[in-house]
Amino acid sequence: MFPGAAQRFPMAVSTFSGDQNYSSGNGGRSNWFNKKLKGIVMTIMSNVHKFIGKILFSPTPGDQLVAKINDTTDYYEILGVGRKSSVEEIKNAYKRVSFKVHPNNNNARGAKKAYKKVDEALCCLIDEGSRRCYDKRCEIRECEKRTRMYESCITLVTMLVIMGGIWYIIEPILRIERVSSTDFKCCR
């Protein structure tokens, strides 16, 4: 990079080229120094790289909102309203959220898809019949989720009971083996 640098600064060139045999006659202390210096430089470079990455590539609030909407399937959560919200509250929430995720206002990847989901949420929740149907589907999904959780708990308890039963059978056998291996015969 700099002509003549190798002649003027042989230790520095040796350190960054990975030459571990450079020694100034002090019993290998320069090798130790070279390793430490290389470690320090690598740590500093790594921290600088992380810092620059955070500055350049940190997600904006618009990116986070689009990602949240695209990951969510619940229409109420997409619009940020409760299940008991009125039609007017839903329309106001739609205006607020759709403005934030509209592809003309938000350049995030997936903004178009998020805007379509917000639009679907509005269409479903402002119509009374489709809202009732959607709420029933949500209740069924929630019930199925609780049932799966309950079944998992029952399975776990059953396994623990079975393992406890097996331990109840195996433990005396192991105790007998321990006692028999520690028997001492007296020589009289």
Secondary structure in CASP SS format (residue, H / E / C, confidence):
PFRMAT SS
TARGET T0000
AUTHOR 0000-0000-0000
METHOD secondary structure of the structure
MODEL  1
M C 1.00
F C 1.00
P C 1.00
G C 1.00
A H 1.00
A H 1.00
Q H 1.00
R H 1.00
F C 1.00
P H 1.00
M H 1.00
A H 1.00
V H 1.00
S H 1.00
T H 1.00
F H 1.00
S H 1.00
G C 1.00
D C 1.00
Q C 1.00
N C 1.00
Y C 1.00
S C 1.00
S C 1.00
G C 1.00
N C 1.00
G C 1.00
G C 1.00
R H 1.00
S H 1.00
N H 1.00
W H 1.00
F H 1.00
N H 1.00
K H 1.00
K H 1.00
L H 1.00
K H 1.00
G H 1.00
I H 1.00
V H 1.00
M H 1.00
T H 1.00
I H 1.00
M H 1.00
S H 1.00
N H 1.00
V H 1.00
H H 1.00
K H 1.00
F H 1.00
I H 1.00
G H 1.00
K H 1.00
I H 1.00
L H 1.00
F H 1.00
S C 1.00
P C 1.00
T C 1.00
P H 1.00
G H 1.00
D H 1.00
Q H 1.00
L H 1.00
V H 1.00
A H 1.00
K H 1.00
I H 1.00
N H 1.00
D H 1.00
T C 1.00
T C 1.00
D C 1.00
Y H 1.00
Y H 1.00
E H 1.00
I H 1.00
L H 1.00
G C 1.00
V C 1.00
G C 1.00
R C 1.00
K C 1.00
S C 1.00
S C 1.00
V H 1.00
E H 1.00
E H 1.00
I H 1.00
K H 1.00
N H 1.00
A H 1.00
Y H 1.00
K H 1.00
R H 1.00
V H 1.00
S H 1.00
F H 1.00
K H 1.00
V H 1.00
H C 1.00
P C 1.00
N C 1.00
N C 1.00
N C 1.00
N C 1.00
A C 1.00
R C 1.00
G C 1.00
A H 1.00
K H 1.00
K H 1.00
A H 1.00
Y H 1.00
K H 1.00
K H 1.00
V H 1.00
D H 1.00
E H 1.00
A H 1.00
L H 1.00
C H 1.00
C H 1.00
L H 1.00
I H 1.00
D C 1.00
E H 1.00
G H 1.00
S H 1.00
R H 1.00
R H 1.00
C H 1.00
Y H 1.00
D H 1.00
K H 1.00
R H 1.00
C H 1.00
E H 1.00
I H 1.00
R H 1.00
E H 1.00
C H 1.00
E H 1.00
K H 1.00
R H 1.00
T H 1.00
R H 1.00
M H 1.00
Y H 1.00
E H 1.00
S H 1.00
C H 1.00
I H 1.00
T H 1.00
L H 1.00
V H 1.00
T H 1.00
M H 1.00
L H 1.00
V H 1.00
I H 1.00
M H 1.00
G H 1.00
G H 1.00
I H 1.00
W H 1.00
Y H 1.00
I H 1.00
I H 1.00
E H 1.00
P H 1.00
I H 1.00
L H 1.00
R H 1.00
I H 1.00
E H 1.00
R H 1.00
V H 1.00
S H 1.00
S H 1.00
T C 1.00
D C 1.00
F C 1.00
K C 1.00
C C 1.00
C C 1.00
R C 1.00
END
